[in-house]
């Protein structure tokens, strides 16, 4: 079940929504400089989708070593550049920070003040928060274990902190400190984040922000492509299905570039939920095994070791 749901999840969470982020980022950057018109956007999205499909296919069909090589160059550049620009937005709008922090806490503990209705708005806020959190760091989905080795996997827990606590919090501060208008309940993609940067730095920052977002999204696409190949390999008990799967996975990029953003989020959230069910059950049942293996990995921790042992 986990492999089956995972195979479905990679198309939405790992590919379509990421390509949609790329197209949105590029469209926003182009429109900042009036390089494209609204009428040409659908055509541009299709062109971007085809280009992404070709690029993803070339990387994924090149094998796991090429995946690692591309990722290790894209992710550090994206993260460092994004953090620097984000901190700059906060510092340049430092006088707004106290009010922003206040609004965050008020919105978290009293969402009805903004949305109307206590119970309904509370559940909507929780649902959105949990689904976006899982989408961001994949906590509870079990995908990280596919990429991690044993020793290096011990540091996998820091992904959640770095991704959600640092990057996502910084993104929220960029949007709110910059004064970018936010409408509750309205689906928003990369254009909201880019608006936060351009409001502070000017139109030129849309290009660099778009590049950073594209790097992040593309590295996610090729990473999830690896996950998907492991899922289908397990389901069909054969390596022969991997290449056809990767070809299909690459072409999904075209759909991600042209479909509605709201629909893509609904698909991604649904498959994420399905994928987490068998994994969370397994985590509960295997919790004793986790304790046992942890003690074996760190021998002597919490015990007095004999001389010479």
C-alpha positions as CSV (number, residue, x, y, z in Angstrom):
1,X,0.0,0.0,0.0
2,X,2.8,2.4,0.9
3,X,4.6,1.8,-2.4
4,X,1.3,2.1,-4.3
5,X,0.3,5.4,-2.7
6,X,3.8,6.6,-3.0
7,X,3.8,6.0,-6.7
8,X,0.7,8.2,-7.0
9,X,2.1,10.8,-4.7
10,X,5.2,11.5,-6.7
11,X,3.2,12.7,-9.7
12,X,1.4,15.4,-7.6
13,X,3.7,16.4,-4.7
14,X,7.0,15.6,-6.4
15,X,6.3,16.9,-9.9
16,X,3.2,18.7,-10.9
17,X,3.1,21.2,-8.0
18,X,6.8,21.9,-8.3
19,X,6.5,22.6,-12.0
20,X,3.6,24.9,-11.3
21,X,5.9,26.8,-8.9
22,X,8.5,27.1,-11.7
23,X,6.0,28.4,-14.2
24,X,4.5,30.9,-11.7
25,X,7.9,32.2,-10.7
26,X,9.0,32.7,-14.4
27,X,5.7,34.3,-15.3
28,X,5.8,36.7,-12.4
29,X,9.4,37.7,-13.3
30,X,8.6,38.2,-16.9
31,X,5.5,40.2,-16.2
32,X,7.4,42.4,-13.8
33,X,9.4,43.6,-16.8
34,X,6.4,43.5,-19.1
35,X,8.0,40.9,-21.3
36,X,4.8,38.9,-21.7
37,X,1.1,39.6,-21.9
38,X,-1.7,37.9,-20.0
39,X,-2.8,36.3,-23.3
40,X,0.5,34.7,-23.9
41,X,0.8,33.2,-20.4
42,X,-0.9,29.9,-21.2
43,X,1.4,29.4,-24.2
44,X,4.4,30.3,-22.1
45,X,3.4,27.8,-19.5
46,X,3.2,25.0,-22.1
47,X,6.6,25.9,-23.4
48,X,8.0,25.8,-19.8
49,X,6.3,22.5,-19.1
50,X,7.8,20.9,-22.2
51,X,11.3,22.3,-21.4
52,X,11.0,21.0,-17.8
53,X,9.9,17.6,-19.0
54,X,12.9,17.3,-21.3
55,X,15.3,18.5,-18.6
56,X,13.9,16.1,-15.9
57,X,14.1,13.2,-18.3
58,X,17.7,13.9,-19.2
59,X,18.7,14.1,-15.5
60,X,16.6,11.1,-14.2
61,X,17.5,8.8,-17.1
62,X,21.1,9.6,-16.4
63,X,21.0,7.6,-13.2
64,X,21.3,8.2,-9.5
65,X,24.8,9.7,-9.6
66,X,23.7,12.4,-11.9
67,X,20.7,13.1,-9.6
68,X,23.1,13.6,-6.7
69,X,25.4,15.7,-8.8
70,X,22.7,18.1,-9.9
71,X,21.0,18.3,-6.5
72,X,24.2,19.1,-4.6
73,X,24.9,22.1,-6.9
74,X,21.3,23.4,-6.9
75,X,20.2,23.2,-3.3
76,X,23.0,25.0,-1.5
77,X,22.9,27.9,-4.0
78,X,19.2,28.2,-3.7
79,X,19.1,28.0,0.1
80,X,21.9,30.4,0.8
81,X,20.7,33.0,-1.7
82,X,17.1,32.7,-0.5
83,X,18.1,33.1,3.2
84,X,20.3,36.1,2.5
85,X,17.5,37.9,0.6
86,X,14.9,36.9,3.1
87,X,16.9,38.3,6.1
88,X,17.4,41.5,4.1
89,X,13.7,42.0,3.7
90,X,13.1,41.6,7.4
91,X,15.9,43.9,8.3
92,X,14.8,46.6,5.9
93,X,11.3,46.4,7.3
94,X,12.3,45.9,10.9
95,X,9.7,48.4,12.2
96,X,6.9,46.1,11.0
97,X,8.3,43.0,12.7
98,X,6.6,43.3,16.1
99,X,3.2,43.8,14.4
100,X,3.8,40.9,12.1
101,X,4.7,38.5,15.0
102,X,1.6,39.7,16.9
103,X,-0.6,39.0,13.9
104,X,0.9,35.5,13.5
105,X,0.1,34.6,17.1
106,X,-3.3,36.2,17.0
107,X,-4.1,34.3,13.7
108,X,-2.9,31.0,15.2
109,X,-4.8,31.1,18.5
110,X,-7.8,33.2,17.3
111,X,-8.4,32.4,13.6
112,X,-12.0,33.4,13.9
113,X,-10.9,37.0,14.3
114,X,-9.9,36.9,10.6
115,X,-12.1,34.3,9.1
116,X,-15.4,34.4,11.0
117,X,-16.8,31.4,12.8
118,X,-14.8,29.7,15.5
119,X,-15.0,25.9,14.9
120,X,-15.0,26.0,11.1
121,X,-12.1,28.4,10.8
122,X,-10.0,26.6,13.4
123,X,-10.3,23.3,11.5
124,X,-9.5,25.0,8.2
125,X,-6.4,26.6,9.7
126,X,-5.3,23.3,11.2
127,X,-5.9,21.4,7.9
128,X,-4.0,23.9,5.9
129,X,-1.2,24.1,8.3
130,X,-0.7,20.4,8.7
131,X,-1.0,19.7,4.9
132,X,1.5,22.5,4.0
133,X,3.8,21.4,6.8
134,X,3.9,17.8,5.5
135,X,4.3,19.0,1.9
136,X,7.2,21.2,3.0
137,X,9.3,18.7,5.1
138,X,7.6,15.3,4.3
139,X,7.5,14.5,8.0
140,X,5.6,11.3,8.5
141,X,5.6,10.3,4.8
142,X,8.7,8.1,5.1
143,X,10.3,9.3,1.9
144,X,13.5,10.5,3.6
145,X,14.5,7.0,4.5
146,X,14.7,6.1,0.8
147,X,17.5,8.6,0.3
148,X,19.3,8.4,3.6
149,X,22.0,5.9,4.5
150,X,22.1,4.6,8.1
151,X,24.6,7.0,9.7
152,X,23.8,10.0,7.6
153,X,20.1,9.3,8.2
154,X,20.6,10.3,11.8
155,X,20.9,13.9,10.6
156,X,17.7,13.6,8.6
157,X,15.7,15.0,11.6
158,X,17.4,18.4,11.0
159,X,15.7,18.6,7.6
160,X,12.4,19.3,9.3
161,X,13.9,22.1,11.4
162,X,15.8,23.7,8.5
163,X,13.0,23.5,6.0
164,X,9.9,24.3,8.1
165,X,11.2,26.3,11.0
166,X,13.8,28.4,9.1
167,X,12.8,28.5,5.4
168,X,9.0,28.6,5.9
169,X,9.1,31.0,8.8
170,X,11.4,33.3,6.8
171,X,9.1,33.1,3.8
172,X,6.2,34.1,6.0
173,X,8.2,37.0,7.4
174,X,9.2,38.1,3.9
175,X,5.5,38.3,2.8
176,X,4.2,39.9,5.9
177,X,7.0,42.4,6.7
178,X,7.0,43.6,3.1
179,X,3.4,44.5,3.3
180,X,2.3,42.2,0.5
181,X,-1.6,41.9,0.6
182,X,-2.7,38.5,1.7
183,X,-6.2,37.3,1.3
184,X,-7.3,34.5,3.5
185,X,-8.6,31.4,1.8
186,X,-7.3,32.4,-1.7
187,X,-4.8,29.9,-3.2
188,X,-1.5,31.5,-3.8
189,X,1.7,30.2,-5.3
190,X,5.2,31.5,-5.8
191,X,3.9,34.9,-6.9
192,X,3.1,35.8,-3.3
193,X,6.7,35.2,-2.2
194,X,8.2,37.0,-5.2
195,X,5.9,39.9,-4.4
196,X,7.4,40.1,-1.0
197,X,10.9,40.5,-2.4
198,X,10.0,42.9,-5.2
199,X,8.0,45.1,-2.8
200,X,11.2,45.6,-0.8
201,X,14.0,45.4,-3.4
202,X,12.3,46.3,-6.6
203,X,11.5,44.5,-9.9
204,X,15.1,43.3,-10.4
205,X,14.8,40.9,-7.4
206,X,12.0,38.9,-9.2
207,X,14.6,37.4,-11.5
208,X,16.9,36.2,-8.8
209,X,14.0,35.0,-6.6
210,X,12.6,33.1,-9.6
211,X,15.9,31.4,-10.2
212,X,16.2,30.4,-6.5
213,X,12.6,29.0,-6.5
214,X,13.2,27.2,-9.8
215,X,16.4,25.6,-8.4
216,X,14.5,24.4,-5.3
217,X,11.6,23.1,-7.2
218,X,13.7,21.3,-9.8
219,X,15.9,19.6,-7.2
220,X,12.6,18.4,-5.5
221,X,11.4,17.0,-8.8
222,X,14.5,14.9,-9.4
223,X,14.6,13.7,-5.8
224,X,11.0,12.5,-5.9
225,X,11.7,10.9,-9.2
226,X,14.2,8.7,-7.4
227,X,11.6,7.9,-4.8
228,X,9.1,6.9,-7.4
229,X,11.5,4.6,-9.2
230,X,12.0,2.7,-5.9
231,X,8.3,2.4,-5.4
232,X,7.6,0.9,-8.9
233,X,10.7,-1.3,-8.6
234,X,9.2,-2.8,-5.4
235,X,5.7,-3.1,-6.8
236,X,6.7,-4.9,-10.0
237,X,9.8,-6.7,-8.6
238,X,11.7,-5.7,-11.7
239,X,14.1,-3.0,-12.8
240,X,12.6,-3.0,-16.3
241,X,9.7,-0.8,-15.3
242,X,11.9,2.0,-13.9
243,X,12.8,3.7,-17.2
244,X,9.3,3.7,-18.6
245,X,8.1,5.1,-15.2
246,X,10.7,7.9,-15.4
247,X,9.6,8.8,-18.9
248,X,6.0,9.1,-17.8
249,X,7.0,11.0,-14.7
250,X,8.9,13.5,-16.8
251,X,5.9,14.1,-19.1
252,X,3.8,14.9,-16.0
253,X,5.7,18.2,-15.9
254,X,3.6,19.4,-18.8
255,X,0.4,18.8,-16.9
256,X,1.9,20.6,-13.9
257,X,2.6,23.6,-16.0
258,X,-0.9,23.9,-17.5
259,X,-3.4,22.7,-14.8
260,X,-5.1,24.8,-12.2
261,X,-3.1,25.5,-9.0
262,X,-6.0,24.7,-6.7
263,X,-6.6,21.3,-8.4
264,X,-2.9,20.4,-8.1
265,X,-2.9,21.2,-4.3
266,X,-6.0,19.1,-3.8
267,X,-4.4,16.1,-5.6
268,X,-1.1,16.5,-3.7
269,X,-2.8,16.8,-0.3
270,X,-5.0,13.7,-1.0
271,X,-2.1,11.5,-2.0
272,X,0.1,12.8,0.8
273,X,-2.6,11.7,3.3
274,X,-3.0,8.3,1.7
275,X,0.8,7.8,1.8
276,X,1.1,8.7,5.4
277,X,-1.5,6.3,6.7
278,X,0.5,3.0,6.2
279,X,3.7,4.7,7.2
280,X,2.4,6.1,10.5
281,X,0.9,2.7,11.4
282,X,4.2,1.1,10.7
283,X,6.0,3.7,12.8
284,X,3.7,2.9,15.7
285,X,4.1,-0.8,15.4
286,X,7.9,-0.6,14.9
287,X,8.6,1.9,17.6
288,X,10.2,-0.8,19.8
289,X,12.5,-1.8,16.9
290,X,13.5,1.9,16.5
291,X,14.5,2.0,20.2
292,X,16.5,-1.2,19.9
293,X,18.3,-0.1,16.7
294,X,19.1,3.3,18.2
295,X,20.7,1.6,21.3
296,X,22.7,-0.6,19.0
297,X,23.9,2.4,16.9
298,X,25.0,4.2,20.1
299,X,26.4,1.5,22.3
300,X,27.1,2.4,25.9
301,X,24.9,5.5,25.9
302,X,23.2,5.8,29.3
303,X,25.0,2.7,30.7
304,X,28.3,2.2,32.5
305,X,30.7,0.4,30.3
306,X,33.2,-2.1,31.7
307,X,37.0,-1.5,31.4
308,X,38.2,-2.9,28.1
309,X,34.7,-3.4,26.7
